[in-house]
Amino acid sequence: MCLFVGAKYLEIKYPVVEDVCTLMQCPFTFEEFIEMERVILTVFEWNLQIPTTVEVMSTFLSQGILF
């Protein structure tokens, strides 16, 4: 399930729920799958990306803020 959320976040074209269920051979219905996605996003409070130190430093360096 988290892989599906990640794919939707990172990819331009992501698989549809039915294809993911078929590949995973999961016993969930479409509605259950969407509900699990909603629960995951609620737990993360829709914060799907936390910047790492490397990303912050790279941004600062590219903008000439450091040094």
N, C-alpha and C positions, 0 to 999 in steps of 0.2 A: 504494500500500500504506500509506504513512504517513497519507494522507488517511482511510483506513478506521480506522486506530488512533485518529486524532484525533476522528473522528466517534463512535467507541465511548466515548471519554473524555468528550466534551463534551455529547453529545446523550442525551436520555432514550430516544428511539426511533431506532435507527440501522438502516441497511440490512443485509440479510443478504448473506453472501458471494456467493451466486449472482447477486444483483442487481448487486452491484458489478462482478463479472467481466463480466456482460453489458454494462453501461454502458461499461466500460473496454475491452471487446473483448479481454480478456487471455487468453492461452493457458494459464493456470495451472489446475491442478486444485484442488479444495477443500483437499486435504491440503497441497499446496504453498503455497497462500495462507495457511493457518493456521501453517505452519512459518515463513514469512517474517514473519508477525506476531510469533511467538515470538522470532525472531532480533532483530527491532527492539527489542522490550521488554527482551531480555537485554542488548543493547548499551547501552540507556539505563538499565539496572539498575532498571527499573520506575519511575524518577523522571520522570514525565511533565510536571511543572509546577515550574518554578523561579520563585520570587517575584521580581518586578521591584521596583525602588526605589519606584516609584509605589504599588504594592500594599502594601509595608511601611509607607510613610509614611501611607497612607490608613488602614491598620489601627491604627497608633499614634495618629493624630489622632482616630479615632472612639472610641478607648478612653481618651482624655485623658492618654496617656502623655507626649506632647510638650507643652511649654508648660504 
